[in-house]
Amino acid sequence: MESRNKGNDSQLSIEERRLRLDEKRLMLDNSFARKWLPTLVTLMVGLIAGMFSYVQHLNSLQATERARIDSAKATDQAQIEEQAKAEREWGLKVIEMYFSKREMFDLTKNSEQAALNLRVLAAVAPTAVQGVLNAERSRIPPPGGAADSKRLESLAAVAGVQNALASARQSRQSPASSFKPSDFTVYVQYPESGQDTAVKTQRLLVNLGYSVPGIEHVEKAPSRLQVRYYRPEQRSYAGKLATELGKELNLPAGPDNAIVVKSTKELPSGILEVWLPERANLIETPDVRIKIN
């Protein structure tokens, strides 16, 4: 009887253990890790694959954009080099024509035809044309002479060529630069007994970097120092030069000593006139406008 009870207890114990194992297995089967881990792993694999694909797509887009930019830069560089080569070739031709047939560019004798020739060539060889223009501009007589009407025609021709050069440079997107002394030719006019001051003025201007062809005696001088300019954009620059000359020459001067020269024709840039005053009339109020026909 006792052995039978022991057998029943042993069998019951085995059943209990089996039941407990089944409960644990059921709990494991229903656990979060067992139930959702495969799904999460699948989602993570998909997400990683998607991110990798997106990164590859971004890299591909960036590589395409870099290639496009590099290609555009190479094209622009090739165009710049080709344009520079063409300008050099045309520049050599312009210089050759200038030395062999200078009459084609003579702004003092045939200003209209010379200006037309230079305007046409400015589109293909602006640097060379600027050099020719500077050389021809220096040949124009100073103000105050007997041939002022002829001089005015030459100045108008210079202005037309300058406009053509400005258009050519703008089309090439060259940055505009501010005025500097080397951009100007300055004519110095002095009254009777004012030659010493004129020589000193010329020396000062040359030291500052201006081109000063010479000094010119005039019969009628203004009441005080004047720096005459031709273009509206040169007003402040001329005023600063007048102030600086006034200090160096011990003459009363300021920005209002900059006088614009008015004309019925367009006048060029790059020319200034310094008119020295009569020593006995330094304080009188100057005219504020000079008019030439």
MIDOSE-1310 file (N, C-alpha, C; in nm, 2 decimals, decimal comma, always signed):
residues 293
mesr	+0,08/-0,12/+0,00/+0,00/+0,00/+0,00/+0,09/+0,12/+0,00; +0,19/+0,12/+0,08/+0,28/+0,23/+0,09/+0,35/+0,25/-0,04; +0,40/+0,14/-0,11/+0,47/+0,15/-0,23/+0,38/+0,21/-0,34; +0,25/+0,17/-0,33/+0,16/+0,23/-0,43/+0,15/+0,38/-0,41
nkgn	+0,14/+0,42/-0,29/+0,13/+0,57/-0,26/+0,25/+0,64/-0,31; +0,37/+0,58/-0,29/+0,49/+0,64/-0,34/+0,49/+0,65/-0,49; +0,44/+0,55/-0,56/+0,44/+0,56/-0,70/+0,35/+0,67/-0,75; +0,23/+0,68/-0,68/+0,14/+0,79/-0,72/+0,20/+0,93/-0,70
dsql	+0,27/+0,94/-0,59/+0,34/+1,07/-0,56/+0,44/+1,10/-0,66; +0,52/+1,00/-0,70/+0,62/+1,02/-0,80/+0,56/+1,06/-0,94; +0,45/+0,99/-0,97/+0,39/+1,02/-1,10/+0,33/+1,16/-1,10; +0,27/+1,20/-0,98/+0,22/+1,33/-0,97/+0,32/+1,44/-0,98
siee	+0,44/+1,41/-0,92/+0,55/+1,50/-0,92/+0,59/+1,53/-1,07; +0,60/+1,42/-1,14/+0,64/+1,43/-1,29/+0,53/+1,51/-1,36; +0,41/+1,49/-1,34/+0,30/+1,56/-1,41/+0,31/+1,71/-1,37; +0,34/+1,73/-1,25/+0,34/+1,88/-1,21/+0,46/+1,95/-1,28
rrlr	+0,57/+1,87/-1,28/+0,69/+1,93/-1,35/+0,66/+1,95/-1,50; +0,59/+1,86/-1,56/+0,56/+1,87/-1,70/+0,46/+1,99/-1,72; +0,37/+2,00/-1,63/+0,27/+2,11/-1,64/+0,34/+2,25/-1,62; +0,43/+2,25/-1,53/+0,51/+2,37/-1,51/+0,59/+2,41/-1,63
ldek	+0,66/+2,30/-1,69/+0,73/+2,32/-1,81/+0,65/+2,38/-1,93; +0,53/+2,32/-1,94/+0,43/+2,36/-2,04/+0,39/+2,51/-2,02; +0,37/+2,54/-1,89/+0,34/+2,68/-1,86/+0,45/+2,78/-1,89; +0,57/+2,74/-1,86/+0,69/+2,82/-1,90/+0,71/+2,83/-2,05
rlml	+0,68/+2,72/-2,12/+0,69/+2,72/-2,26/+0,59/+2,82/-2,32; +0,47/+2,81/-2,27/+0,36/+2,90/-2,31/+0,39/+3,05/-2,29; +0,45/+3,07/-2,17/+0,49/+3,21/-2,13/+0,60/+3,26/-2,23; +0,69/+3,16/-2,26/+0,80/+3,20/-2,35/+0,74/+3,23/-2,49
dnsf	+0,65/+3,14/-2,53/+0,59/+3,16/-2,67/+0,52/+3,30/-2,67; +0,45/+3,34/-2,56/+0,38/+3,46/-2,56/+0,46/+3,58/-2,52; +0,59/+3,56/-2,49/+0,67/+3,68/-2,45/+0,69/+3,78/-2,56; +0,73/+3,90/-2,52/+0,75/+4,01/-2,62/+0,87/+3,97/-2,72
arkw	+0,98/+3,93/-2,66/+1,09/+3,90/-2,74/+1,06/+3,79/-2,84; +0,99/+3,68/-2,80/+0,96/+3,57/-2,89/+0,86/+3,61/-2,99; +0,77/+3,69/-2,95/+0,66/+3,73/-3,04/+0,70/+3,84/-3,14; +0,77/+3,94/-3,09/+0,79/+4,06/-3,18/+0,94/+4,08/-3,23
lptl	+1,03/+4,00/-3,17/+1,17/+4,01/-3,21/+1,19/+3,99/-3,36; +1,13/+3,88/-3,42/+1,15/+3,86/-3,56/+1,10/+3,97/-3,64; +0,98/+4,03/-3,60/+0,92/+4,14/-3,67/+1,01/+4,26/-3,66; +1,06/+4,29/-3,54/+1,15/+4,40/-3,53/+1,28/+4,39/-3,61
vtlm	+1,33/+4,26/-3,61/+1,45/+4,24/-3,69/+1,43/+4,26/-3,83; +1,31/+4,22/-3,88/+1,27/+4,24/-4,02/+1,26/+4,39/-4,05; +1,20/+4,46/-3,96/+1,18/+4,61/-3,98/+1,32/+4,68/-3,98; +1,40/+4,64/-3,89/+1,53/+4,70/-3,88/+1,62/+4,67/-4,00
vgli	+1,61/+4,55/-4,05/+1,68/+4,52/-4,17/+1,63/+4,60/-4,29; +1,50/+4,61/-4,30/+1,44/+4,70/-4,41/+1,48/+4,84/-4,39; +1,47/+4,89/-4,27/+1,51/+5,03/-4,24/+1,65/+5,06/-4,28; +1,74/+4,97/-4,24/+1,89/+4,99/-4,27/+1,91/+4,98/-4,42
agmf	+1,84/+4,89/-4,48/+1,85/+4,88/-4,63/+1,80/+5,01/-4,70; +1,69/+5,06/-4,64/+1,63/+5,19/-4,70/+1,73/+5,30/-4,68; +1,79/+5,31/-4,56/+1,88/+5,42/-4,53/+2,00/+5,41/-4,62; +2,05/+5,29/-4,64/+2,17/+5,27/-4,72/+2,14/+5,31/-4,87
syvq	+2,02/+5,27/-4,91/+1,98/+5,31/-5,05/+1,97/+5,46/-5,06; +1,91/+5,52/-4,96/+1,90/+5,67/-4,96/+2,03/+5,74/-4,97; +2,13/+5,69/-4,88/+2,26/+5,75/-4,88/+2,33/+5,73/-5,02; +2,31/+5,61/-5,08/+2,37/+5,59/-5,21/+2,30/+5,69/-5,31
hlns	+2,17/+5,71/-5,30/+2,10/+5,80/-5,39/+2,16/+5,94/-5,37; +2,18/+5,99/-5,24/+2,23/+6,12/-5,22/+2,37/+6,13/-5,28; +2,45/+6,03/-5,26/+2,59/+6,03/-5,31/+2,59/+6,04/-5,46; +2,49/+5,97/-5,52/+2,48/+5,97/-5,67/+2,44/+6,11/-5,72
lqat	+2,35/+6,17/-5,64/+2,31/+6,31/-5,68/+2,42/+6,41/-5,67; +2,50/+6,40/-5,55/+2,61/+6,49/-5,53/+2,72/+6,47/-5,64; +2,74/+6,34/-5,67/+2,84/+6,31/-5,77/+2,80/+6,37/-5,91; +2,67/+6,36/-5,94/+2,62/+6,42/-6,06/+2,63/+6,57/-6,06
erar	+2,60/+6,63/-5,95/+2,61/+6,78/-5,94/+2,75/+6,82/-5,95; +2,84/+6,75/-5,88/+2,99/+6,79/-5,89/+3,03/+6,78/-6,03; +2,99/+6,67/-6,10/+3,03/+6,65/-6,24/+2,98/+6,76/-6,33; +2,85/+6,81/-6,30/+2,79/+6,92/-6,38/+2,87/+7,05/-6,35
idsa	+2,90/+7,07/-6,23/+2,98/+7,20/-6,19/+3,11/+7,19/-6,25; +3,18/+7,08/-6,24/+3,32/+7,07/-6,30/+3,31/+7,09/-6,45; +3,21/+7,03/-6,51/+3,19/+7,05/-6,66/+3,17/+7,19/-6,70; +3,08/+7,26/-6,62/+3,05/+7,40/-6,64/+3,18/+7,49/-6,63
katd	+3,26/+7,46/-6,52/+3,38/+7,53/-6,50/+3,48/+7,51/-6,61; +3,49/+7,38/-6,65/+3,58/+7,35/-6,76/+3,54/+7,42/-6,89; +3,40/+7,43/-6,91/+3,35/+7,50/-7,03/+3,38/+7,65/-7,02; +3,35/+7,71/-6,90/+3,38/+7,85/-6,89/+3,53/+7,88/-6,90
qaqi	+3,61/+7,79/-6,85/+3,76/+7,82/-6,86/+3,80/+7,81/-7,00; +3,74/+7,71/-7,08/+3,78/+7,70/-7,22/+3,73/+7,82/-7,29; +3,61/+7,88/-7,26/+3,57/+7,99/-7,33/+3,65/+8,12/-7,30; +3,69/+8,13/-7,17/+3,78/+8,24/-7,13/+3,91/+8,23/-7,20
eeqa	+3,97/+8,11/-7,21/+4,10/+8,10/-7,27/+4,09/+8,13/-7,42; +3,98/+8,08/-7,48/+3,96/+8,10/-7,62/+3,94/+8,25/-7,65; +3,86/+8,32/-7,56/+3,84/+8,46/-7,58/+3,97/+8,54/-7,56; +4,05/+8,50/-7,46/+4,18/+8,57/-7,44/+4,27/+8,55/-7,56
kaer	+4,27/+8,43/-7,61/+4,35/+8,40/-7,73/+4,31/+8,49/-7,85; +4,18/+8,49/-7,87/+4,12/+8,58/-7,98/+4,16/+8,72/-7,96; +4,15/+8,77/-7,83/+4,18/+8,91/-7,81/+4,33/+8,94/-7,83; +4,41/+8,84/-7,79/+4,56/+8,87/-7,81/+4,59/+8,87/-7,96
ewgl	+4,52/+8,79/-8,04/+4,55/+8,79/-8,18/+4,50/+8,92/-8,25; +4,38/+8,96/-8,21/+4,33/+9,09/-8,26/+4,41/+9,20/-8,21; +4,45/+9,20/-8,08/+4,54/+9,30/-8,03/+4,66/+9,32/-8,11; +4,73/+9,21/-8,15/+4,85/+9,22/-8,23/+4,82/+9,29/-8,37
kvie	+4,70/+9,25/-8,42/+4,66/+9,31/-8,55/+4,64/+9,46/-8,54; +4,57/+9,50/-8,42/+4,54/+9,64/-8,40/+4,67/+9,72/-8,39; +4,77/+9,67/-8,31/+4,90/+9,74/-8,29/+4,97/+9,75/-8,43; +4,97/+9,64/-8,50/+5,03/+9,64/-8,63/+4,97/+9,75/-8,72
myfs	+4,83/+9,75/-8,72/+4,77/+9,86/-8,81/+4,80/+10,00/-8,76; +4,81/+10,01/-8,63/+4,84/+10,15/-8,57/+4,97/+10,20/-8,62; +5,07/+10,11/-8,62/+5,21/+10,16/-8,66/+5,22/+10,17/-8,81; +5,15/+10,09/-8,88/+5,16/+10,09/-9,03/+5,06/+10,20/-9,09
krem	+4,95/+10,22/-9,03/+4,85/+10,31/-9,09/+4,79/+10,39/-8,97; +4,87/+10,48/-8,92/+4,83/+10,55/-8,80/+4,72/+10,65/-8,84; +4,71/+10,70/-8,96/+4,61/+10,79/-9,00/+4,47/+10,73/-8,98; +4,45/+10,60/-8,97/+4,32/+10,54/-8,95/+4,27/+10,57/-8,81
fdlt	+4,37/+10,60/-8,72/+4,33/+10,62/-8,58/+4,36/+10,76/-8,53; +4,39/+10,85/-8,62/+4,43/+10,99/-8,58/+4,31/+11,07/-8,54; +4,29/+11,09/-8,41/+4,18/+11,16/-8,36/+4,19/+11,31/-8,37; +4,30/+11,37/-8,41/+4,32/+11,51/-8,42/+4,29/+11,56/-8,57
knse	+4,31/+11,47/-8,66/+4,29/+11,51/-8,80/+4,16/+11,46/-8,86; +4,12/+11,33/-8,83/+4,00/+11,28/-8,88/+3,93/+11,20/-8,77; +3,88/+11,28/-8,68/+3,83/+11,23/-8,55/+3,71/+11,13/-8,57; +3,62/+11,17/-8,67/+3,50/+11,08/-8,69/+3,54/+10,95/-8,74
qaal	+3,62/+10,94/-8,84/+3,66/+10,81/-8,90/+3,74/+10,73/-8,80; +3,84/+10,80/-8,73/+3,92/+10,73/-8,64/+3,84/+10,67/-8,52; +3,74/+10,75/-8,47/+3,66/+10,70/-8,37/+3,57/+10,58/-8,41; +3,53/+10,58/-8,53/+3,45/+10,47/-8,59/+3,54/+10,34/-8,59
nlrv	+3,66/+10,36/-8,64/+3,75/+10,24/-8,65/+3,78/+10,18/-8,51; +3,80/+10,27/-8,41/+3,83/+10,23/-8,28/+3,71/+10,16/-8,21; +3,60/+10,22/-8,23/+3,47/+10,16/-8,17/+3,45/+10,02/-8,23; +3,47/+10,00/-8,35/+3,45/+9,86/-8,41/+3,55/+9,76/-8,35
laav	+3,68/+9,81/-8,34/+3,78/+9,72/-8,29/+3,77/+9,70/-8,13; +3,71/+9,79/-8,07/+3,69/+9,78/-7,92/+3,62/+9,65/-7,88; +3,53/+9,60/-7,96/+3,46/+9,48/-7,93/+3,54/+9,35/-7,93; +3,65/+9,35/-8,01/+3,73/+9,23/-8,02/+3,87/+9,24/-7,95
apta	+3,92/+9,37/-7,93/+4,05/+9,39/-7,87/+4,05/+9,51/-7,78; +3,97/+9,51/-7,68/+3,96/+9,63/-7,59/+4,09/+9,67/-7,53; +4,17/+9,58/-7,49/+4,30/+9,62/-7,43/+4,39/+9,70/-7,52; +4,40/+9,65/-7,64/+4,48/+9,71/-7,75/+4,42/+9,85/-7,78
vqgv	+4,29/+9,85/-7,80/+4,23/+9,98/-7,84/+4,24/+10,08/-7,73; +4,24/+10,04/-7,60/+4,26/+10,13/-7,49/+4,40/+10,19/-7,50; +4,50/+10,11/-7,53/+4,64/+10,16/-7,55/+4,65/+10,26/-7,66; +4,58/+10,23/-7,78/+4,58/+10,32/-7,89/+4,51/+10,45/-7,85
lnae	+4,40/+10,44/-7,78/+4,32/+10,56/-7,74/+4,41/+10,65/-7,65; +4,48/+10,58/-7,55/+4,56/+10,66/-7,46/+4,67/+10,74/-7,54; +4,73/+10,67/-7,64/+4,83/+10,74/-7,72/+4,78/+10,85/-7,80; +4,66/+10,83/-7,86/+4,60/+10,94/-7,94/+4,54/+11,05/-7,85
rsri	+4,49/+11,02/-7,74/+4,44/+11,12/-7,65/+4,55/+11,22/-7,60; +4,67/+11,16/-7,59/+4,78/+11,25/-7,54/+4,83/+11,35/-7,65; +4,78/+11,32/-7,78/+4,82/+11,41/-7,89/+4,72/+11,53/-7,90; +4,61/+11,52/-7,83/+4,51/+11,62/-7,84/+4,56/+11,75/-7,78
pppg	+4,55/+11,87/-7,84/+4,61/+11,99/-7,79/+4,55/+12,02/-7,65; +4,62/+12,09/-7,57/+4,56/+12,13/-7,44/+4,45/+12,24/-7,45; +4,37/+12,26/-7,35/+4,27/+12,36/-7,36/+4,33/+12,50/-7,37; +4,24/+12,59/-7,42/+4,28/+12,73/-7,42/+4,35/+12,78/-7,55
gaad	+4,37/+12,68/-7,65/+4,43/+12,72/-7,77/+4,33/+12,78/-7,87; +4,39/+12,81/-7,99/+4,31/+12,87/-8,10/+4,21/+12,77/-8,16; +4,25/+12,64/-8,16/+4,17/+12,54/-8,23/+4,08/+12,46/-8,13; +4,01/+12,53/-8,05/+3,93/+12,47/-7,94/+3,81/+12,39/-8,01
skrl	+3,76/+12,43/-8,12/+3,65/+12,36/-8,18/+3,70/+12,23/-8,23; +3,82/+12,23/-8,29/+3,87/+12,10/-8,34/+3,90/+12,01/-8,22; +3,96/+12,07/-8,12/+3,99/+11,99/-8,00/+3,86/+11,93/-7,94; +3,75/+12,00/-7,94/+3,62/+11,95/-7,89/+3,57/+11,83/-7,97
esla	+3,59/+11,83/-8,10/+3,56/+11,72/-8,18/+3,64/+11,60/-8,15; +3,77/+11,62/-8,12/+3,86/+11,51/-8,08/+3,81/+11,45/-7,95; +3,78/+11,54/-7,86/+3,73/+11,49/-7,72/+3,61/+11,41/-7,73; +3,51/+11,46/-7,82/+3,39/+11,38/-7,83/+3,41/+11,25/-7,90
avag	+3,51/+11,24/-7,99/+3,55/+11,11/-8,05/+3,61/+11,02/-7,94; +3,69/+11,07/-7,85/+3,74/+10,99/-7,74/+3,63/+10,94/-7,65; +3,53/+11,02/-7,62/+3,42/+10,98/-7,54/+3,34/+10,86/-7,60; +3,32/+10,87/-7,74/+3,26/+10,76/-7,81/+3,33/+10,63/-7,80
vqna	+3,46/+10,64/-7,81/+3,54/+10,51/-7,80/+3,54/+10,46/-7,66; +3,54/+10,55/-7,56/+3,54/+10,51/-7,42/+3,40/+10,43/-7,39; +3,30/+10,48/-7,45/+3,17/+10,42/-7,43/+3,17/+10,28/-7,49; +3,23/+10,26/-7,61/+3,24/+10,13/-7,67/+3,32/+10,04/-7,59
lasa	+3,43/+10,09/-7,53/+3,52/+10,01/-7,45/+3,44/+9,96/-7,32; +3,36/+10,05/-7,26/+3,29/+10,02/-7,14/+3,18/+9,91/-7,18; +3,12/+9,92/-7,29/+3,02/+9,82/-7,33/+3,09/+9,68/-7,35; +3,21/+9,68/-7,41/+3,28/+9,56/-7,43/+3,32/+9,49/-7,30
rqsr	+3,37/+9,58/-7,21/+3,41/+9,52/-7,08/+3,29/+9,48/-7,00; +3,18/+9,54/-7,01/+3,06/+9,50/-6,93/+3,01/+9,37/-6,99; +3,02/+9,35/-7,12/+2,97/+9,22/-7,17/+3,06/+9,11/-7,13; +3,19/+9,14/-7,09/+3,28/+9,03/-7,04/+3,28/+9,03/-6,89
qspa	+3,19/+9,10/-6,83/+3,17/+9,10/-6,69/+3,29/+9,14/-6,61; +3,37/+9,23/-6,66/+3,48/+9,28/-6,59/+3,44/+9,38/-6,48; +3,49/+9,36/-6,36/+3,46/+9,45/-6,25/+3,50/+9,59/-6,27; +3,41/+9,68/-6,24/+3,45/+9,82/-6,26/+3,54/+9,86/-6,14
ssfk	+3,65/+9,94/-6,17/+3,74/+9,99/-6,07/+3,72/+10,13/-6,04; +3,76/+10,18/-5,93/+3,75/+10,32/-5,89/+3,86/+10,40/-5,96; +3,85/+10,53/-5,96/+3,94/+10,61/-6,03/+4,08/+10,61/-5,95; +4,18/+10,62/-6,03/+4,32/+10,63/-5,97/+4,40/+10,73/-6,06
psdf	+4,50/+10,79/-6,00/+4,58/+10,89/-6,08/+4,62/+10,85/-6,22; +4,66/+10,72/-6,23/+4,71/+10,68/-6,36/+4,60/+10,68/-6,47; +4,48/+10,69/-6,43/+4,37/+10,69/-6,53/+4,35/+10,83/-6,60; +4,43/+10,93/-6,55/+4,40/+11,07/-6,59/+4,52/+11,13/-6,66
tvyv	+4,49/+11,21/-6,76/+4,59/+11,31/-6,82/+4,54/+11,44/-6,77; +4,63/+11,52/-6,71/+4,60/+11,65/-6,65/+4,67/+11,76/-6,72; +4,60/+11,86/-6,76/+4,65/+11,98/-6,83/+4,66/+12,09/-6,72; +4,77/+12,16/-6,72/+4,79/+12,26/-6,62/+4,80/+12,40/-6,69
qype	+4,71/+12,49/-6,66/+4,70/+12,62/-6,72/+4,74/+12,72/-6,61; +4,82/+12,82/-6,65/+4,87/+12,92/-6,55/+4,86/+13,06/-6,61; +4,85/+13,16/-6,53/+4,84/+13,30/-6,57/+4,98/+13,36/-6,58; +4,98/+13,48/-6,62/+5,10/+13,56/-6,62/+5,17/+13,56/-6,49
sgqd	+5,30/+13,54/-6,48/+5,38/+13,53/-6,36/+5,35/+13,41/-6,27; +5,28/+13,31/-6,33/+5,25/+13,20/-6,25/+5,32/+13,07/-6,29; +5,43/+13,09/-6,37/+5,50/+12,97/-6,42/+5,56/+12,88/-6,31; +5,62/+12,95/-6,21/+5,68/+12,87/-6,10/+5,58/+12,78/-6,03
tavk	+5,46/+12,84/-6,00/+5,36/+12,76/-5,94/+5,31/+12,65/-6,03; +5,31/+12,68/-6,16/+5,27/+12,57/-6,26/+5,37/+12,46/-6,26; +5,50/+12,49/-6,26/+5,60/+12,39/-6,26/+5,59/+12,30/-6,13; +5,57/+12,37/-6,02/+5,55/+12,30/-5,89/+5,43/+12,21/-5,90
tqrl	+5,32/+12,26/-5,96/+5,19/+12,18/-5,97/+5,22/+12,06/-6,06; +5,29/+12,08/-6,17/+5,32/+11,96/-6,26/+5,40/+11,86/-6,18; +5,50/+11,90/-6,11/+5,58/+11,81/-6,03/+5,50/+11,73/-5,93; +5,41/+11,80/-5,86/+5,32/+11,74/-5,76/+5,23/+11,63/-5,83
lvnl	+5,17/+11,67/-5,94/+5,08/+11,57/-6,01/+5,15/+11,45/-6,06; +5,27/+11,47/-6,11/+5,35/+11,36/-6,16/+5,39/+11,26/-6,05; +5,42/+11,32/-5,94/+5,46/+11,24/-5,82/+5,34/+11,16/-5,77; +5,22/+11,21/-5,79/+5,10/+11,14/-5,75/+5,06/+11,03/-5,84
gysv	+5,12/+11,03/-5,96/+5,09/+10,93/-6,06/+5,01/+10,97/-6,18; +4,99/+11,10/-6,19/+4,91/+11,15/-6,31/+5,01/+11,17/-6,43; +4,95/+11,17/-6,55/+5,02/+11,20/-6,67/+5,00/+11,35/-6,70; +5,11/+11,43/-6,70/+5,10/+11,57/-6,73/+5,18/+11,61/-6,85
pgie	+5,12/+11,62/-6,96/+5,19/+11,65/-7,09/+5,28/+11,78/-7,08; +5,23/+11,88/-7,01/+5,31/+12,00/-7,00/+5,22/+12,11/-6,93; +5,27/+12,23/-6,93/+5,20/+12,34/-6,87/+5,18/+12,44/-6,98; +5,06/+12,51/-6,97/+5,02/+12,61/-7,07/+4,99/+12,74/-7,01
hvek	+5,05/+12,85/-7,07/+5,01/+12,98/-7,03/+4,88/+13,03/-7,10; +4,79/+13,09/-7,02/+4,67/+13,14/-7,07/+4,66/+13,29/-7,04; +4,59/+13,36/-7,12/+4,57/+13,50/-7,10/+4,47/+13,53/-6,99; +4,37/+13,45/-6,98/+4,26/+13,48/-6,88/+4,25/+13,36/-6,78
apsr	+4,28/+13,39/-6,66/+4,28/+13,29/-6,55/+4,16/+13,31/-6,46; +4,12/+13,20/-6,39/+4,00/+13,21/-6,30/+4,04/+13,29/-6,18; +3,94/+13,32/-6,09/+3,97/+13,40/-5,97/+4,04/+13,31/-5,86; +4,02/+13,18/-5,87/+4,09/+13,09/-5,77/+4,11/+12,96/-5,84
lqvr	+4,18/+12,87/-5,77/+4,22/+12,74/-5,82/+4,09/+12,66/-5,87; +4,10/+12,60/-5,98/+3,99/+12,52/-6,04/+4,05/+12,39/-6,09; +3,98/+12,28/-6,06/+4,01/+12,15/-6,12/+3,88/+12,12/-6,20; +3,90/+12,13/-6,33/+3,78/+12,11/-6,42/+3,78/+11,96/-6,47
yyrp	+3,66/+11,91/-6,46/+3,63/+11,77/-6,50/+3,52/+11,76/-6,60; +3,52/+11,65/-6,68/+3,43/+11,64/-6,79/+3,31/+11,55/-6,77; +3,32/+11,46/-6,67/+3,21/+11,36/-6,65/+3,15/+11,37/-6,51; +3,02/+11,36/-6,49/+2,96/+11,38/-6,36/+3,02/+11,28/-6,26
eqrs	+3,05/+11,16/-6,29/+3,10/+11,06/-6,20/+3,24/+11,10/-6,14; +3,30/+11,20/-6,20/+3,44/+11,25/-6,16/+3,43/+11,36/-6,06; +3,31/+11,41/-6,03/+3,30/+11,53/-5,94/+3,38/+11,51/-5,81; +3,35/+11,41/-5,73/+3,41/+11,40/-5,60/+3,56/+11,38/-5,61
yagk	+3,60/+11,31/-5,72/+3,74/+11,29/-5,74/+3,81/+11,42/-5,77; +3,75/+11,50/-5,85/+3,81/+11,63/-5,89/+3,81/+11,72/-5,76; +3,71/+11,71/-5,68/+3,71/+11,79/-5,56/+3,82/+11,75/-5,46; +3,85/+11,62/-5,45/+3,95/+11,58/-5,36/+4,09/+11,63/-5,41
late	+4,11/+11,62/-5,55/+4,23/+11,67/-5,60/+4,25/+11,82/-5,58; +4,14/+11,89/-5,60/+4,15/+12,04/-5,58/+4,19/+12,07/-5,43; +4,13/+12,00/-5,34/+4,16/+12,02/-5,20/+4,31/+11,98/-5,17; +4,36/+11,88/-5,23/+4,49/+11,83/-5,21/+4,59/+11,94/-5,27
lgke	+4,56/+11,98/-5,39/+4,65/+12,08/-5,45/+4,65/+12,21/-5,37; +4,53/+12,25/-5,32/+4,52/+12,37/-5,24/+4,61/+12,37/-5,12; +4,62/+12,26/-5,05/+4,71/+12,24/-4,94/+4,85/+12,25/-4,98; +4,89/+12,18/-5,09/+5,03/+12,18/-5,13/+5,08/+12,31/-5,18
lnlp	+4,98/+12,39/-5,25/+5,02/+12,51/-5,31/+4,99/+12,64/-5,22; +4,94/+12,61/-5,11/+4,90/+12,72/-5,01/+4,79/+12,81/-5,08; +4,70/+12,75/-5,14/+4,59/+12,82/-5,20/+4,45/+12,78/-5,14; +4,36/+12,87/-5,12/+4,23/+12,83/-5,07/+4,16/+12,74/-5,17
agpd	+4,12/+12,62/-5,12/+4,06/+12,53/-5,21/+3,98/+12,42/-5,13; +3,87/+12,37/-5,19/+3,79/+12,27/-5,13/+3,71/+12,20/-5,24; +3,62/+12,11/-5,21/+3,54/+12,04/-5,31/+3,47/+12,13/-5,41; +3,43/+12,25/-5,36/+3,36/+12,34/-5,46/+3,45/+12,40/-5,56
naiv	+3,58/+12,37/-5,55/+3,67/+12,41/-5,66/+3,68/+12,32/-5,78; +3,60/+12,21/-5,77/+3,58/+12,12/-5,88/+3,47/+12,17/-5,97; +3,51/+12,20/-6,10/+3,42/+12,27/-6,19/+3,39/+12,18/-6,31; +3,26/+12,15/-6,34/+3,23/+12,07/-6,45/+3,23/+12,15/-6,58
vkst	+3,29/+12,09/-6,68/+3,29/+12,15/-6,81/+3,17/+12,10/-6,89; +3,09/+12,19/-6,93/+2,97/+12,16/-7,01/+2,99/+12,18/-7,16; +2,93/+12,09/-7,24/+2,95/+12,10/-7,38/+2,83/+12,04/-7,45; +2,81/+12,09/-7,57/+2,70/+12,03/-7,65/+2,73/+11,89/-7,70
kelp	+2,86/+11,86/-7,70/+2,91/+11,72/-7,74/+2,94/+11,64/-7,61; +2,94/+11,51/-7,62/+2,98/+11,43/-7,51/+3,13/+11,44/-7,49; +3,18/+11,46/-7,37/+3,32/+11,47/-7,34/+3,37/+11,34/-7,28; +3,50/+11,31/-7,29/+3,55/+11,18/-7,25/+3,59/+11,18/-7,10
sgil	+3,61/+11,06/-7,05/+3,67/+11,05/-6,92/+3,82/+11,05/-6,93; +3,89/+11,06/-6,82/+4,03/+11,04/-6,82/+4,11/+11,17/-6,84; +4,04/+11,29/-6,84/+4,11/+11,42/-6,86/+4,06/+11,51/-6,75; +4,16/+11,58/-6,69/+4,13/+11,69/-6,59/+4,21/+11,81/-6,63
evwl	+4,16/+11,92/-6,60/+4,23/+12,05/-6,62/+4,25/+12,12/-6,49; +4,37/+12,16/-6,46/+4,40/+12,24/-6,34/+4,43/+12,38/-6,39; +4,35/+12,47/-6,34/+4,36/+12,61/-6,38/+4,41/+12,69/-6,25; +4,53/+12,75/-6,26/+4,58/+12,82/-6,15/+4,53/+12,96/-6,15
pera	+4,51/+13,02/-6,04/+4,44/+13,16/-6,03/+4,54/+13,27/-6,04; +4,49/+13,39/-6,07/+4,57/+13,51/-6,05/+4,60/+13,53/-5,91; +4,72/+13,56/-5,87/+4,76/+13,57/-5,73/+4,68/+13,68/-5,66; +4,64/+13,79/-5,73/+4,58/+13,90/-5,67/+4,43/+13,88/-5,64
nlie	+4,37/+13,77/-5,70/+4,23/+13,76/-5,68/+4,20/+13,62/-5,63; +4,26/+13,58/-5,52/+4,24/+13,44/-5,47/+4,11/+13,42/-5,40; +4,05/+13,52/-5,35/+3,93/+13,50/-5,26/+3,80/+13,52/-5,33; +3,80/+13,57/-5,45/+3,68/+13,59/-5,52/+3,61/+13,46/-5,55
tpdv	+3,47/+13,47/-5,56/+3,39/+13,35/-5,58/+3,41/+13,31/-5,73; +3,44/+13,18/-5,76/+3,46/+13,13/-5,89/+3,33/+13,11/-5,96; +3,34/+13,10/-6,09/+3,22/+13,05/-6,17/+3,20/+12,90/-6,13; +3,08/+12,85/-6,14/+3,06/+12,71/-6,10/+3,03/+12,63/-6,23
riki	+3,04/+12,68/-6,34/+3,02/+12,61/-6,46/+3,10/+12,67/-6,58; +3,17/+12,58/-6,65/+3,24/+12,63/-6,77/+3,17/+12,57/-6,89; +3,14/+12,66/-6,99/+3,06/+12,61/-7,10/+3,14/+12,63/-7,23; +3,15/+12,53/-7,31/+3,22/+12,54/-7,44/+3,12/+12,48/-7,54
n	+3,12/+12,54/-7,66/+3,03/+12,50/-7,76/+3,09/+12,40/-7,86
